[in-house]
Amino acid sequence: MNKITTILLVFSFLSCQKSIDIEAEKQKIQSLMDLVEQAHFNKDANQFYQPNAEEWYDVRKGNVQQIKKSDRISGTQSYLDAMEFHELIKRDDPVIEISDDGSMASYIGSVIVKGILGSEPVYWVVSWQNVLKKIDNEWKIISTVNTEADAYTTAEIVLNQVRTNLGISGNSDIVSIYTLADCKGPKNSFKTLILSRETDGRMEQVYDENHSIIKHGKNASWHYDIHTQSLTESLDSEMQTFVYGHELHWLSVKPETRYTNPILKGFTKFQNQTAFHIEFKDNTQRPVNFYYAFDSFLPLGFDINTNEKGDLVTVIFKDWEKINGISVFKQSTFIQGDDLYDYNFIDIKINQVKDQDFENKTSLIK
């Protein structure tokens, strides 16, 4: 066979091979993944495993197991029957890659699963990678790698969802918050004015003969007594805890700017509601516990240790309304032992505080 004949045969062979429609194959794979999503709500374990080969490798928590489909149907069906799915949300667009010869593929996905398993609330952030192989001209999963977000990452995701549900879509939506409250304690009534932004906070309070301003910030922190005209050019840890703990509206949207290391501790009851429990650390590394409604992600309140003795103050947010499309609360209550302090916010302004207001040592309470 001469060289020309050989070349012609090679070209003839190549021309007979079918070209692979990559996008069509990706769509087939995505349709299989959509079946798995539908199976959660259909509560159908057979549909759940329809994309899988009869056997596949499962990789998670450092272990590799070979799984038989027939061994998984019953247990998965029990799980699906026991689970009430509230949400199954894709976090990112799936990533689908297909080999040049169209025989192998990879699928990467990430979802948030929220619901009630038995009687317990669950919130999982899961990412995975499937490897698929063409078997009898059908895509089948032959291995799965699964990973679940840790409690720190999950806390960040919950906090982002809280802001989204409040109507905040980006950092520019909330630059500053002004609040003025008529307050009533066990003995007296008083007024409290709070200015907050990411790097600074200013608290002014008029209580009987006392009239003071506490300012904390990136560049300067001080305490000024308007009555005696005395200035303290620093704040101790308890004073800082005090002013942070009064920036209620800022804490409802951006607690990470006042406290550190948020971690999801699980779920609990707060004011008779099932709630996400996220723990932060304050400037003295004491825990600050925030609570968010499991059904709506609405901030419910927080509790904080105000001193080294462990005295606990619980703060409740209530009476919500929208200002400029952003949900804010109109009332709050501080609970300290048997004492109640009710705050009725008579003026709330978003993104209207001027830079110089934070350093102002004259009264802004009119």
Long-range contacts (C-beta under 8 A, 24 or more apart in sequence): 20-98, 20-100, 20-101, 20-102, 22-98, 22-102, 25-98, 25-102, 25-105, 25-139, 26-96, 26-98, 28-139, 29-96, 29-98, 29-105, 29-107, 29-132, 29-139, 30-94, 30-96, 32-139, 33-94, 33-107, 33-109, 37-88, 39-80, 40-80, 40-83, 40-85, 40-88, 41-85, 41-88, 43-77, 43-80, 43-81, 44-80, 45-72, 45-73, 45-74, 45-76, 45-77, 45-80, 46-73, 48-76, 48-80, 49-73, 49-76, 51-130, 51-132, 51-139, 51-140, 51-141, 52-140, 52-141, 53-133, 53-135, 53-140, 53-141, 53-142, 56-141, 56-142, 56-143, 56-144, 57-142, 57-143, 57-144, 58-143, 58-144, 58-146, 59-143, 59-144, 59-145, 59-146, 60-145, 60-146, 60-147, 79-117, 82-117, 82-118, 83-115, 83-116, 83-117, 83-122, 84-115, 84-116, 84-117, 85-113, 85-114, 85-115, 86-114, 86-115, 86-116, 86-295, 87-112, 87-113, 87-114, 87-115, 88-112, 88-113, 88-114, 89-114, 91-125, 91-127, 102-134, 103-133, 103-134, 104-131, 104-132, 104-133, 104-134, 105-131, 105-132, 105-133, 105-139, 106-130, 106-131, 106-132, 107-132, 112-157, 120-267, 121-267, 121-274, 121-294, 123-154, 123-158, 123-264, 123-276, 123-294, 124-148, 124-149, 125-149, 125-153, 125-154, 125-157, 151-263, 151-264, 151-265, 152-261, 152-262, 152-263, 152-264, 154-264, 155-262, 155-263, 155-264, 155-278, 156-262, 158-264, 158-276, 158-278, 158-292, 158-297, 159-255, 159-256, 159-262, 159-278, 161-297, 162-253, 162-292, 162-297, 162-298, 162-299, 163-253, 163-254, 164-297, 165-296, 165-297, 165-298, 165-327, 166-252, 166-253, 166-298, 166-299, 166-326, 166-327, 167-322, 167-325, 167-326, 167-327, 168-253, 168-326, 173-326, 174-253, 174-254, 174-326, 174-350, 174-351, 175-351, 176-350, 176-351, 176-352, 176-353, 177-249, 177-250, 177-253, 177-348, 177-349, 177-350, 177-353, 178-347, 178-348, 178-349, 178-350, 178-352, 178-353, 179-248, 179-249, 179-345, 179-347, 179-348, 179-349, 180-345, 180-346, 180-347, 180-348, 180-365, 181-343, 181-344, 181-345, 181-346, 182-343, 182-344, 182-346, 183-341, 183-342, 183-343, 183-344, 184-341, 184-342, 184-344, 185-339, 185-340, 185-341, 186-339, 186-340, 186-341, 191-365, 192-246, 192-343, 193-364, 193-365, 194-246, 194-247, 194-248, 194-249, 194-250, 195-353, 195-357, 195-358, 195-364, 196-247, 196-249, 196-250, 197-250, 197-353, 197-358, 198-254, 198-257, 199-257, 200-358, 201-243, 201-244, 201-247, 201-250, 201-258, 201-358, 202-357, 202-358, 202-360, 203-243, 203-246, 203-247, 204-363, 204-364, 204-365, 206-363, 206-365, 211-363, 213-360, 213-361, 213-363, 214-239, 214-242, 214-243, 215-243, 215-358, 215-359, 216-240, 216-243, 216-244, 217-358, 220-359, 224-361, 226-361, 226-362, 226-363, 231-361, 237-283, 237-284, 238-306, 238-307, 240-283, 241-282, 241-283, 241-284, 241-304, 241-306, 241-307, 242-306, 244-282, 244-283, 245-304, 245-306, 245-313, 245-315, 248-315, 248-317, 248-329, 248-332, 248-343, 249-328, 249-329, 249-348, 251-290, 251-302, 252-299, 252-317, 252-328, 252-329, 253-299, 255-280, 255-288, 255-290, 255-302, 256-280, 259-288, 265-289, 267-294, 270-300, 270-301, 271-300, 271-301, 271-316, 273-300, 275-300, 284-308, 298-327, 299-329, 301-332, 306-336, 311-336, 311-337, 312-336, 323-348, 323-350, 324-350, 326-350
